[in-house]
């Protein structure tokens, strides 16, 4: 028999999770067996067994449970190793593991990591450049990213801070109602900084 694997845990209501488990072999062939609580890797002497239709077969000996799984050409998989008695389910483990991996791939594919993009302005920026940078910011917003707007004052231009506020606020207004202002324009050293984000749909 194999040893217990502390990296394997399932939730019983079919919302189960596979962690670092290789594909098991069936029957008495254990040459490629790892430490998963599957088939001959199970160490419990008695188990509460649930068949592939979700019906309880009751508390039975391990060898009988393995026979039940083999007769169905399926696997015996522990789904609740810490319960008393240990709960096992008869299932097509290879198919289950494949489905879980596919779901994980789909979840990763659908996940969007929110980035913070930066748009840099100047107190004397021209109208054409404002339009170009507004279009760039809109592309970031449409992708679901946040935008940090930075306006830096150089030299004596710091005395014209109101002009800087007008540039930043005017820039934000160009983006219309597709955004929310997470952090309004405020001075940080010699920079005027504001943060905007996509409006929740």
ZADO-1210 file (C-alpha; in nm, 4 decimals, padded with zeros to 6 digits):
<atoms>
<atom x="00.0000" y="00.0000" z="00.0000" code="UNK" pos="1"/>
<atom x="00.1114" y="00.3540" z="-00.0599" code="UNK" pos="2"/>
<atom x="00.1639" y="00.6274" z="00.1947" code="UNK" pos="3"/>
<atom x="-00.0833" y="00.9081" z="00.2606" code="UNK" pos="4"/>
<atom x="-00.0422" y="01.2219" z="00.0601" code="UNK" pos="5"/>
<atom x="-00.1068" y="01.5397" z="00.2478" code="UNK" pos="6"/>
<atom x="-00.1374" y="01.7322" z="-00.0799" code="UNK" pos="7"/>
<atom x="-00.4620" y="01.5578" z="-00.1827" code="UNK" pos="8"/>
<atom x="-00.7995" y="01.6839" z="-00.0664" code="UNK" pos="9"/>
<atom x="-01.1452" y="01.6826" z="-00.2177" code="UNK" pos="10"/>
<atom x="-01.4748" y="01.8412" z="-00.1157" code="UNK" pos="11"/>
<atom x="-01.7473" y="01.5777" z="-00.1249" code="UNK" pos="12"/>
<atom x="-02.0204" y="01.7642" z="-00.3134" code="UNK" pos="13"/>
<atom x="-01.8312" y="01.7164" z="-00.6385" code="UNK" pos="14"/>
<atom x="-01.6592" y="02.0515" z="-00.5841" code="UNK" pos="15"/>
<atom x="-01.3314" y="01.8721" z="-00.5529" code="UNK" pos="16"/>
<atom x="-00.9787" y="01.9873" z="-00.5975" code="UNK" pos="17"/>
<atom x="-00.6781" y="01.7944" z="-00.7214" code="UNK" pos="18"/>
<atom x="-00.3350" y="01.8983" z="-00.6063" code="UNK" pos="19"/>
<atom x="-00.0097" y="01.7525" z="-00.7420" code="UNK" pos="20"/>
<atom x="-00.1460" y="01.4074" z="-00.8291" code="UNK" pos="21"/>
<atom x="-00.0394" y="01.1813" z="-01.1120" code="UNK" pos="22"/>
<atom x="-00.2748" y="00.9582" z="-01.3050" code="UNK" pos="23"/>
<atom x="-00.3465" y="00.6341" z="-01.1162" code="UNK" pos="24"/>
<atom x="-00.3355" y="00.2847" z="-01.2582" code="UNK" pos="25"/>
<atom x="-00.6207" y="00.0423" z="-01.2284" code="UNK" pos="26"/>
<atom x="-00.6423" y="-00.3087" z="-01.0898" code="UNK" pos="27"/>
<atom x="-00.3418" y="-00.4510" z="-00.9041" code="UNK" pos="28"/>
<atom x="-00.0791" y="-00.2796" z="-01.1193" code="UNK" pos="29"/>
<atom x="00.0961" y="-00.0334" z="-00.8883" code="UNK" pos="30"/>
<atom x="00.4214" y="00.0171" z="-01.0833" code="UNK" pos="31"/>
<atom x="00.3312" y="00.3806" z="-01.1638" code="UNK" pos="32"/>
<atom x="00.1446" y="00.4464" z="-00.8417" code="UNK" pos="33"/>
<atom x="00.2226" y="00.7688" z="-00.6582" code="UNK" pos="34"/>
<atom x="00.1095" y="00.8732" z="-00.3132" code="UNK" pos="35"/>
<atom x="-00.2438" y="00.9698" z="-00.4134" code="UNK" pos="36"/>
<atom x="-00.5295" y="00.8270" z="-00.2078" code="UNK" pos="37"/>
<atom x="-00.6513" y="00.6315" z="-00.5087" code="UNK" pos="38"/>
<atom x="-00.7000" y="00.2574" z="-00.5533" code="UNK" pos="39"/>
<atom x="-00.4087" y="00.0672" z="-00.3905" code="UNK" pos="40"/>
<atom x="-00.2723" y="00.3943" z="-00.2516" code="UNK" pos="41"/>
<atom x="-00.5543" y="00.3966" z="00.0063" code="UNK" pos="42"/>
<atom x="-00.4481" y="00.2895" z="00.3554" code="UNK" pos="43"/>
<atom x="-00.7790" y="00.2934" z="00.5431" code="UNK" pos="44"/>
<atom x="-00.9105" y="-00.0538" z="00.6247" code="UNK" pos="45"/>
<atom x="-01.2765" y="00.0450" z="00.6030" code="UNK" pos="46"/>
<atom x="-01.4430" y="00.3211" z="00.4050" code="UNK" pos="47"/>
<atom x="-01.7808" y="00.4772" z="00.3547" code="UNK" pos="48"/>
<atom x="-01.8149" y="00.4197" z="-00.0186" code="UNK" pos="49"/>
<atom x="-02.0268" y="00.6190" z="-00.2654" code="UNK" pos="50"/>
<atom x="-02.0729" y="00.4650" z="-00.6078" code="UNK" pos="51"/>
<atom x="-02.0529" y="00.6371" z="-00.9456" code="UNK" pos="52"/>
<atom x="-02.4272" y="00.7115" z="-00.9344" code="UNK" pos="53"/>
<atom x="-02.3992" y="00.8935" z="-00.6006" code="UNK" pos="54"/>
<atom x="-02.5525" y="00.6071" z="-00.4007" code="UNK" pos="55"/>
<atom x="-02.4016" y="00.5054" z="-00.0669" code="UNK" pos="56"/>
<atom x="-02.2789" y="00.1463" z="-00.0566" code="UNK" pos="57"/>
<atom x="-02.2224" y="00.1738" z="00.3179" code="UNK" pos="58"/>
<atom x="-01.9108" y="00.1146" z="00.5274" code="UNK" pos="59"/>
<atom x="-01.7165" y="-00.1690" z="00.3668" code="UNK" pos="60"/>
<atom x="-01.3701" y="-00.3212" z="00.3766" code="UNK" pos="61"/>
<atom x="-01.1029" y="-00.1746" z="00.1486" code="UNK" pos="62"/>
<atom x="-01.0615" y="-00.4899" z="-00.0608" code="UNK" pos="63"/>
<atom x="-01.4369" y="-00.5101" z="-00.1204" code="UNK" pos="64"/>
<atom x="-01.4455" y="-00.1410" z="-00.2142" code="UNK" pos="65"/>
<atom x="-01.1615" y="-00.1958" z="-00.4615" code="UNK" pos="66"/>
<atom x="-01.3498" y="-00.4900" z="-00.6119" code="UNK" pos="67"/>
<atom x="-01.6623" y="-00.2735" z="-00.6499" code="UNK" pos="68"/>
<atom x="-01.4540" y="-00.0167" z="-00.8388" code="UNK" pos="69"/>
<atom x="-01.2816" y="-00.2786" z="-01.0583" code="UNK" pos="70"/>
<atom x="-01.6122" y="-00.4431" z="-01.1427" code="UNK" pos="71"/>
<atom x="-01.7268" y="-00.1077" z="-01.2802" code="UNK" pos="72"/>
<atom x="-01.3889" y="-00.0532" z="-01.4516" code="UNK" pos="73"/>
<atom x="-01.3498" y="00.2630" z="-01.2447" code="UNK" pos="74"/>
<atom x="-01.1257" y="00.3954" z="-00.9664" code="UNK" pos="75"/>
<atom x="-01.1721" y="00.4166" z="-00.5916" code="UNK" pos="76"/>
<atom x="-01.0826" y="00.7710" z="-00.4801" code="UNK" pos="77"/>
<atom x="-01.0749" y="00.9085" z="-00.1248" code="UNK" pos="78"/>
<atom x="-01.2768" y="01.2294" z="-00.1191" code="UNK" pos="79"/>
<atom x="-01.2706" y="01.2985" z="00.2552" code="UNK" pos="80"/>
<atom x="-00.9545" y="01.1564" z="00.4155" code="UNK" pos="81"/>
<atom x="-01.0044" y="01.3181" z="00.7574" code="UNK" pos="82"/>
<atom x="-01.3600" y="01.2049" z="00.8221" code="UNK" pos="83"/>
<atom x="-01.4479" y="00.9022" z="01.0318" code="UNK" pos="84"/>
<atom x="-01.4993" y="00.6763" z="00.8526" code="UNK" pos="85"/>
<atom x="-01.2922" y="00.7848" z="00.5556" code="UNK" pos="86"/>
<atom x="-01.5180" y="00.8599" z="00.2584" code="UNK" pos="87"/>
<atom x="-01.4316" y="00.7283" z="-00.0866" code="UNK" pos="88"/>
<atom x="-01.6064" y="00.7595" z="-00.4211" code="UNK" pos="89"/>
<atom x="-01.6055" y="00.5290" z="-00.7210" code="UNK" pos="90"/>
<atom x="-01.5327" y="00.7344" z="-01.0318" code="UNK" pos="91"/>
<atom x="-01.3380" y="00.7578" z="-01.3549" code="UNK" pos="92"/>
<atom x="-01.0425" y="00.9304" z="-01.1962" code="UNK" pos="93"/>
<atom x="-00.8579" y="01.0003" z="-01.5219" code="UNK" pos="94"/>
<atom x="-01.1632" y="01.1755" z="-01.6657" code="UNK" pos="95"/>
<atom x="-01.2226" y="01.3644" z="-01.3416" code="UNK" pos="96"/>
<atom x="-00.8633" y="01.4846" z="-01.3279" code="UNK" pos="97"/>
<atom x="-00.8759" y="01.5902" z="-01.6929" code="UNK" pos="98"/>
<atom x="-01.1986" y="01.7847" z="-01.6322" code="UNK" pos="99"/>
<atom x="-01.0482" y="01.9584" z="-01.3292" code="UNK" pos="100"/>
<atom x="-00.7373" y="02.0595" z="-01.5232" code="UNK" pos="101"/>
<atom x="-00.9528" y="02.1874" z="-01.8097" code="UNK" pos="102"/>
<atom x="-01.1607" y="02.3957" z="-01.5677" code="UNK" pos="103"/>
<atom x="-00.8449" y="02.5418" z="-01.4162" code="UNK" pos="104"/>
<atom x="-00.7174" y="02.6351" z="-01.7624" code="UNK" pos="105"/>
<atom x="-01.0498" y="02.8012" z="-01.8430" code="UNK" pos="106"/>
<atom x="-01.0437" y="02.9946" z="-01.5160" code="UNK" pos="107"/>
<atom x="-00.6917" y="03.1206" z="-01.5830" code="UNK" pos="108"/>
<atom x="-00.7902" y="03.2151" z="-01.9381" code="UNK" pos="109"/>
<atom x="-01.0891" y="03.4148" z="-01.8156" code="UNK" pos="110"/>
<atom x="-00.9037" y="03.5887" z="-01.5353" code="UNK" pos="111"/>
<atom x="-00.7985" y="03.9452" z="-01.6017" code="UNK" pos="112"/>
<atom x="-00.5140" y="04.0889" z="-01.4013" code="UNK" pos="113"/>
<atom x="-00.5794" y="04.4587" z="-01.3501" code="UNK" pos="114"/>
<atom x="-00.2726" y="04.6623" z="-01.4387" code="UNK" pos="115"/>
<atom x="-00.2134" y="05.0282" z="-01.3621" code="UNK" pos="116"/>
<atom x="-00.1030" y="05.2073" z="-01.6784" code="UNK" pos="117"/>
<atom x="00.0542" y="05.5498" z="-01.6687" code="UNK" pos="118"/>
<atom x="-00.0250" y="05.8471" z="-01.8900" code="UNK" pos="119"/>
<atom x="00.2160" y="06.1399" z="-01.8601" code="UNK" pos="120"/>
<atom x="00.1072" y="06.4952" z="-01.9295" code="UNK" pos="121"/>
<atom x="00.2719" y="06.8354" z="-01.9057" code="UNK" pos="122"/>
<atom x="00.1284" y="07.1760" z="-01.8113" code="UNK" pos="123"/>
<atom x="00.1914" y="07.2992" z="-02.1667" code="UNK" pos="124"/>
<atom x="00.0737" y="06.9924" z="-02.3585" code="UNK" pos="125"/>
<atom x="-00.0877" y="07.0697" z="-02.6934" code="UNK" pos="126"/>
<atom x="-00.4419" y="06.9802" z="-02.7920" code="UNK" pos="127"/>
<atom x="-00.3296" y="06.7191" z="-03.0449" code="UNK" pos="128"/>
<atom x="-00.1191" y="06.5403" z="-02.7835" code="UNK" pos="129"/>
<atom x="-00.4107" y="06.5535" z="-02.5380" code="UNK" pos="130"/>
<atom x="-00.6316" y="06.3784" z="-02.7936" code="UNK" pos="131"/>
<atom x="-00.3661" y="06.1141" z="-02.8638" code="UNK" pos="132"/>
<atom x="-00.3108" y="06.0388" z="-02.4972" code="UNK" pos="133"/>
<atom x="-00.6858" y="06.0338" z="-02.4265" code="UNK" pos="134"/>
<atom x="-00.7284" y="05.7684" z="-02.6960" code="UNK" pos="135"/>
<atom x="-00.4448" y="05.5710" z="-02.5427" code="UNK" pos="136"/>
<atom x="-00.6004" y="05.5947" z="-02.1973" code="UNK" pos="137"/>
<atom x="-00.9369" y="05.4834" z="-02.3369" code="UNK" pos="138"/>
<atom x="-00.7767" y="05.1674" z="-02.4783" code="UNK" pos="139"/>
<atom x="-00.6394" y="05.0867" z="-02.1327" code="UNK" pos="140"/>
<atom x="-00.9807" y="05.1476" z="-01.9762" code="UNK" pos="141"/>
<atom x="-01.1542" y="04.9265" z="-02.2325" code="UNK" pos="142"/>
<atom x="-00.9175" y="04.6421" z="-02.1419" code="UNK" pos="143"/>
<atom x="-01.0178" y="04.6803" z="-01.7778" code="UNK" pos="144"/>
<atom x="-00.6979" y="04.8441" z="-01.6584" code="UNK" pos="145"/>
<atom x="-00.6636" y="05.1430" z="-01.4292" code="UNK" pos="146"/>
<atom x="-00.4858" y="05.4572" z="-01.5463" code="UNK" pos="147"/>
<atom x="-00.2527" y="05.6737" z="-01.3430" code="UNK" pos="148"/>
<atom x="-00.2348" y="06.0267" z="-01.4829" code="UNK" pos="149"/>
<atom x="00.0897" y="06.2033" z="-01.3998" code="UNK" pos="150"/>
<atom x="00.1705" y="06.5683" z="-01.4706" code="UNK" pos="151"/>
<atom x="00.5186" y="06.6823" z="-01.3721" code="UNK" pos="152"/>
<atom x="00.6132" y="07.0447" z="-01.3103" code="UNK" pos="153"/>
<atom x="00.9653" y="07.1347" z="-01.4182" code="UNK" pos="154"/>
<atom x="01.1604" y="07.4311" z="-01.2885" code="UNK" pos="155"/>
<atom x="00.9526" y="07.7429" z="-01.2181" code="UNK" pos="156"/>
<atom x="00.6412" y="07.5909" z="-01.3761" code="UNK" pos="157"/>
<atom x="00.5450" y="07.4718" z="-01.0272" code="UNK" pos="158"/>
<atom x="00.4086" y="07.8223" z="-00.9590" code="UNK" pos="159"/>
<atom x="00.1426" y="07.7577" z="-01.2222" code="UNK" pos="160"/>
<atom x="-00.0098" y="07.4582" z="-01.0455" code="UNK" pos="161"/>
<atom x="-00.3647" y="07.5709" z="-01.1298" code="UNK" pos="162"/>
<atom x="-00.2851" y="07.5286" z="-01.4967" code="UNK" pos="163"/>
<atom x="-00.1747" y="07.1739" z="-01.4203" code="UNK" pos="164"/>
<atom x="-00.5021" y="07.0987" z="-01.2420" code="UNK" pos="165"/>
<atom x="-00.6927" y="07.2343" z="-01.5425" code="UNK" pos="166"/>
<atom x="-00.4986" y="07.0066" z="-01.7798" code="UNK" pos="167"/>
<atom x="-00.5516" y="06.6910" z="-01.5697" code="UNK" pos="168"/>
<atom x="-00.9199" y="06.7560" z="-01.5008" code="UNK" pos="169"/>
<atom x="-00.9817" y="06.8453" z="-01.8638" code="UNK" pos="170"/>
<atom x="-00.8091" y="06.5246" z="-01.9685" code="UNK" pos="171"/>
<atom x="-01.0315" y="06.3179" z="-01.7374" code="UNK" pos="172"/>
<atom x="-01.3446" y="06.4870" z="-01.8722" code="UNK" pos="173"/>
<atom x="-01.2511" y="06.3755" z="-02.2241" code="UNK" pos="174"/>
<atom x="-01.2889" y="06.0136" z="-02.1156" code="UNK" pos="175"/>
<atom x="-01.6594" y="06.0692" z="-02.0491" code="UNK" pos="176"/>
<atom x="-01.8748" y="05.8470" z="-01.8304" code="UNK" pos="177"/>
<atom x="-01.6830" y="05.5255" z="-01.9003" code="UNK" pos="178"/>
<atom x="-01.4549" y="05.5842" z="-01.6015" code="UNK" pos="179"/>
<atom x="-01.4654" y="05.6482" z="-01.2295" code="UNK" pos="180"/>
<atom x="-01.2178" y="05.8696" z="-01.0481" code="UNK" pos="181"/>
<atom x="-01.0471" y="05.6580" z="-00.7837" code="UNK" pos="182"/>
<atom x="-00.8132" y="05.9334" z="-00.6755" code="UNK" pos="183"/>
<atom x="-00.8704" y="06.2968" z="-00.7820" code="UNK" pos="184"/>
<atom x="-00.5787" y="06.5137" z="-00.8882" code="UNK" pos="185"/>
<atom x="-00.3474" y="06.6023" z="-00.5997" code="UNK" pos="186"/>
<atom x="00.0076" y="06.7251" z="-00.5591" code="UNK" pos="187"/>
<atom x="00.2803" y="06.4772" z="-00.4653" code="UNK" pos="188"/>
<atom x="00.6117" y="06.6615" z="-00.4596" code="UNK" pos="189"/>
<atom x="00.6493" y="06.8238" z="-00.7995" code="UNK" pos="190"/>
<atom x="00.3902" y="06.5976" z="-00.9582" code="UNK" pos="191"/>
<atom x="00.0155" y="06.6172" z="-00.9952" code="UNK" pos="192"/>
<atom x="-00.1323" y="06.2696" z="-00.9849" code="UNK" pos="193"/>
<atom x="-00.4807" y="06.1279" z="-01.0418" code="UNK" pos="194"/>
<atom x="-00.6029" y="05.7684" z="-01.0805" code="UNK" pos="195"/>
<atom x="-00.9026" y="05.6562" z="-01.2814" code="UNK" pos="196"/>
<atom x="-01.0578" y="05.3122" z="-01.3350" code="UNK" pos="197"/>
<atom x="-01.3181" y="05.1531" z="-01.5618" code="UNK" pos="198"/>
<atom x="-01.6763" y="05.2029" z="-01.4492" code="UNK" pos="199"/>
<atom x="-01.8281" y="04.8785" z="-01.3207" code="UNK" pos="200"/>
<atom x="-02.0647" y="04.7204" z="-01.5700" code="UNK" pos="201"/>
</atoms>
